[in-house]
Amino acid sequence: MKQLIAAGNVRFPQLPFIGILCAAFLVISLPISAQGVESALARSGYSEAQKDSIITFFAEIEESELPVELLLPKLEEGIAKRIPAPRVLDALKREAESLRRTRALILRSEEGERLLADPASWARTANLLAVGVSEEEIEKLIALCDRRIEVFRPATYLYVAVLEWGLARKPAFDLIGALIDSSIPPDSYMGVMDLLANGRRRRIAPEELVQRIQEHLEHTNSIKELEEWIY
């Protein structure tokens, strides 16, 4: 990406055929993130100075080892909505600061490096902070998933959902922990919300229903089987 910045508005003489091939190879070999930024800016209508500022920003992001792929959609969204370049750049900087804060939080965990290797989990953690989940809660969720980092995102979606449903934090953590230790596939975790809703219609107290779920998780491999046990 720095190569793109350095080029600026310099005009080059016409290249012979072999030179054209070499130039094409250089473009193709650019990092995907650099190509994405250049492609987005080509559709922007921003001035060259504004484009250079945004390119410089993304070059700095790459140097700081933040995931460019998590910031590129915000640039593309701003361009699609015809938002002025200064406002887009300000939004990108705020997002980058959020990712830095998120990285510092994740690295407190022993499994932090593994979690950061997955940009989607990095983005999910930033989203949790944005919606008001405390750093302490996030650290507990990471700790619960320390042996199975791949379940982190499904577990956090369920955690937020059960809190919004009305479950207290302690039974919510107990429920998440039991699910992670079970044979229930992570992509089925949100099915627990249907069990809670059905339990409420049957006038089963939330705490009692959560206890039933925890007691019978070891006997089941799916939400459907679990449903047969708890009612």
Secondary structure in CASP SS format (residue, H / E / C, confidence):
PFRMAT SS
TARGET T0000
AUTHOR 0000-0000-0000
METHOD secondary structure of the structure
MODEL  1
M C 1.00
K H 1.00
Q H 1.00
L H 1.00
I H 1.00
A H 1.00
A H 1.00
G C 1.00
N C 1.00
V C 1.00
R C 1.00
F C 1.00
P C 1.00
Q C 1.00
L C 1.00
P C 1.00
F H 1.00
I H 1.00
G H 1.00
I H 1.00
L H 1.00
C H 1.00
A H 1.00
A H 1.00
F H 1.00
L H 1.00
V H 1.00
I H 1.00
S C 1.00
L C 1.00
P C 1.00
I H 1.00
S H 1.00
A H 1.00
Q H 1.00
G H 1.00
V H 1.00
E H 1.00
S H 1.00
A H 1.00
L H 1.00
A H 1.00
R C 1.00
S C 1.00
G C 1.00
Y C 1.00
S C 1.00
E H 1.00
A H 1.00
Q H 1.00
K H 1.00
D H 1.00
S H 1.00
I H 1.00
I H 1.00
T H 1.00
F H 1.00
F H 1.00
A H 1.00
E H 1.00
I H 1.00
E H 1.00
E H 1.00
S C 1.00
E C 1.00
L C 1.00
P C 1.00
V H 1.00
E H 1.00
L H 1.00
L H 1.00
L H 1.00
P H 1.00
K H 1.00
L H 1.00
E H 1.00
E H 1.00
G H 1.00
I H 1.00
A H 1.00
K C 1.00
R C 1.00
I C 1.00
P C 1.00
A H 1.00
P H 1.00
R H 1.00
V H 1.00
L H 1.00
D H 1.00
A H 1.00
L H 1.00
K H 1.00
R H 1.00
E H 1.00
A H 1.00
E H 1.00
S H 1.00
L H 1.00
R H 1.00
R H 1.00
T H 1.00
R H 1.00
A H 1.00
L H 1.00
I H 1.00
L C 1.00
R C 1.00
S C 1.00
E C 1.00
E C 1.00
G H 1.00
E H 1.00
R H 1.00
L H 1.00
L H 1.00
A C 1.00
D C 1.00
P H 1.00
A H 1.00
S H 1.00
W H 1.00
A H 1.00
R H 1.00
T H 1.00
A H 1.00
N H 1.00
L H 1.00
L H 1.00
A H 1.00
V C 1.00
G C 1.00
V C 1.00
S C 1.00
E H 1.00
E H 1.00
E H 1.00
I H 1.00
E H 1.00
K H 1.00
L H 1.00
I H 1.00
A H 1.00
L H 1.00
C C 1.00
D C 1.00
R C 1.00
R C 1.00
I H 1.00
E H 1.00
V H 1.00
F H 1.00
R H 1.00
P H 1.00
A H 1.00
T H 1.00
Y H 1.00
L H 1.00
Y H 1.00
V H 1.00
A H 1.00
V H 1.00
L H 1.00
E H 1.00
W H 1.00
G C 1.00
L C 1.00
A C 1.00
R H 1.00
K H 1.00
P H 1.00
A H 1.00
F H 1.00
D H 1.00
L H 1.00
I H 1.00
G H 1.00
A H 1.00
L H 1.00
I H 1.00
D H 1.00
S C 1.00
S C 1.00
I C 1.00
P C 1.00
P H 1.00
D H 1.00
S H 1.00
Y H 1.00
M H 1.00
G H 1.00
V H 1.00
M H 1.00
D H 1.00
L H 1.00
L H 1.00
A H 1.00
N H 1.00
G H 1.00
R H 1.00
R H 1.00
R C 1.00
R C 1.00
I C 1.00
A C 1.00
P H 1.00
E H 1.00
E H 1.00
L H 1.00
V H 1.00
Q H 1.00
R H 1.00
I H 1.00
Q H 1.00
E H 1.00
H H 1.00
L H 1.00
E H 1.00
H H 1.00
T C 1.00
N C 1.00
S C 1.00
I H 1.00
K H 1.00
E H 1.00
L H 1.00
E H 1.00
E H 1.00
W H 1.00
I H 1.00
Y C 1.00
END
